[in-house]
Amino acid sequence: MQPTDIKPEHFAVDDQQLIEEWMRHPSRVYQYTSLTADIQMQLDMARRRDEVLRADLSLTIRKHPEQFGLQKLTEGVIEAAVAVDEEVRASAKKIIKLKNELDLAKAAVSALEAKKKALECIVQLHMTSYYANPKTPKPHSDYRAPGIKPKNREVSE
């Protein structure tokens, strides 16, 4: 699964097909948590490659400053030369892209958690007959407290 495979309909709740919704839910959670883990791994690897790239470039600049058009070497100059390197910039761009993909995957997992809560609430409503047909109320005179007999009323003239 790729971040582009995230579909809004995976997070919608169809209260008319609760059984199907519940049956699909665990596999969707697995899909999105697996996606999150894969992207996290890619991001960690990209960050590590970026560290190595920056370290290698820094060493190269220290050994051969003339190749980079540098006269005087200071830490600030070396850091600036590393930061403007095309490979370093491309690496930083890839890290930013992966971070965005990770955030989207985490948002999808959060949306599935919200969907689970919504499904639980809908089931609870069904269990309490929230969706039942309305019942016609009895007239007021039919209501009596338990154990109380109706009084005989005499009409006086």
Contacts in CASP RR format, 6 or more apart in sequence:
PFRMAT RR
TARGET T0000
AUTHOR 0000-0000-0000
METHOD contacts of the structure
MODEL  1
MQPTDIKPEHFAVDDQQLIEEWMRHPSRVYQYTSLTADIQMQLDMARRRD
EVLRADLSLTIRKHPEQFGLQKLTEGVIEAAVAVDEEVRASAKKIIKLKN
ELDLAKAAVSALEAKKKALECIVQLHMTSYYANPKTPKPHSDYRAPGIKP
KNREVSE
1 31 0 8 1.000
1 32 0 8 1.000
1 34 0 8 1.000
1 35 0 8 1.000
2 35 0 8 1.000
3 35 0 8 1.000
3 39 0 8 1.000
3 101 0 8 1.000
3 104 0 8 1.000
3 105 0 8 1.000
5 35 0 8 1.000
6 32 0 8 1.000
6 35 0 8 1.000
6 104 0 8 1.000
6 105 0 8 1.000
6 108 0 8 1.000
10 28 0 8 1.000
10 32 0 8 1.000
10 108 0 8 1.000
10 111 0 8 1.000
10 112 0 8 1.000
11 108 0 8 1.000
11 111 0 8 1.000
11 112 0 8 1.000
11 114 0 8 1.000
11 115 0 8 1.000
12 115 0 8 1.000
13 21 0 8 1.000
13 115 0 8 1.000
13 118 0 8 1.000
13 119 0 8 1.000
13 122 0 8 1.000
14 20 0 8 1.000
14 21 0 8 1.000
15 122 0 8 1.000
18 119 0 8 1.000
18 122 0 8 1.000
18 123 0 8 1.000
18 126 0 8 1.000
21 119 0 8 1.000
22 119 0 8 1.000
25 112 0 8 1.000
25 115 0 8 1.000
25 116 0 8 1.000
25 119 0 8 1.000
28 112 0 8 1.000
29 109 0 8 1.000
29 112 0 8 1.000
29 116 0 8 1.000
32 105 0 8 1.000
32 108 0 8 1.000
32 109 0 8 1.000
32 112 0 8 1.000
33 109 0 8 1.000
35 105 0 8 1.000
35 108 0 8 1.000
36 102 0 8 1.000
36 105 0 8 1.000
36 106 0 8 1.000
36 108 0 8 1.000
36 109 0 8 1.000
39 98 0 8 1.000
39 101 0 8 1.000
39 102 0 8 1.000
39 105 0 8 1.000
40 102 0 8 1.000
42 98 0 8 1.000
43 95 0 8 1.000
43 98 0 8 1.000
43 99 0 8 1.000
43 102 0 8 1.000
46 91 0 8 1.000
46 94 0 8 1.000
46 95 0 8 1.000
46 98 0 8 1.000
47 95 0 8 1.000
49 91 0 8 1.000
50 88 0 8 1.000
50 91 0 8 1.000
50 92 0 8 1.000
50 95 0 8 1.000
53 87 0 8 1.000
53 88 0 8 1.000
53 91 0 8 1.000
54 82 0 8 1.000
54 88 0 8 1.000
57 81 0 8 1.000
57 82 0 8 1.000
57 85 0 8 1.000
57 87 0 8 1.000
57 88 0 8 1.000
58 78 0 8 1.000
58 82 0 8 1.000
60 67 0 8 1.000
61 68 0 8 1.000
61 70 0 8 1.000
61 73 0 8 1.000
61 78 0 8 1.000
61 81 0 8 1.000
61 82 0 8 1.000
62 73 0 8 1.000
62 78 0 8 1.000
65 71 0 8 1.000
65 73 0 8 1.000
68 81 0 8 1.000
70 77 0 8 1.000
70 81 0 8 1.000
82 88 0 8 1.000
83 89 0 8 1.000
125 131 0 8 1.000
144 150 0 8 1.000
END
